Amino acid sequence: MQKEVFTEYKAEQFLSKYLPVAENQLIQTINEIDFNKFKFPLVLKLISPQALHKSDIKGVRFVHNKDELKNEFNSLIQLAKEKHFEIDGILVQGYKEGHLLIVGGKKDPTFEQVMLVGAGGIYTEVMEDISIRACPITLKDADEMLKELKYYKVLDGYRGKKVNLEKLKEFLVKFSNVMDKNKDITELDINPLIVNEDIVEIIDARIVFQKS
């Protein structure tokens, strides 16, 4: 069996048919940025099949003005050249504040499609705070999954603003349906999913399809 990997841009295009994705734009030059859609601060990401873990190679940059935008854009292009990466372009996103989660799915030999939710961002491996279910799930399952997390206290407003838990649970149910209805997906990683009191949005994603 062959595999096809969707990098962030292609993965988010696919997922946007089913799930909320942070607005983005893939550019080849700075002049292409639509400043009617985006305001500073911005996030720039190197999009390449060889850069699936962008933060590990400093492939994600935060910019606050046009001077930083020019410098960091050129720096990312230079990084790709030094590493001999094929690049699809630079992805532009608006910067948003919130809590970071990981939501993932994979094909399991016993349970078919399964999914997980947990504390996300760069500390995913360190915290190992996750909950797992077979797909598809119900809203009740989603509620139980979140309450199994140590991180749930933070999401529920401990020493901060409570996130929109209802939207988050609805997201998890929809995610489980994507996995259940697309049996050719062997891996689906969303890290991070950003959540706050208003939004639940995919910030970064990767999908692996099994091709016959």
Secondary structure, DSSP 8 states (H G I E B T S, - for coil): -EEEEE-HHHHHHHHTTTS-B--EEEESSGGG--TTT--SSEEEEEE-TT-SSGGGGT-EEEE-SHHHHHHHHHHHHHHHHHTT----EEEEEE---SEEEEEEEEEETTTEEEEEEEE-GGGHHHH--EEEEESS--HHHHHHHHHTSTTHHHHTTTTS----HHHHHHHHHHHHHHHHH-TTEEEEEEEEEEE-SS-EEE--EEEEEEE-
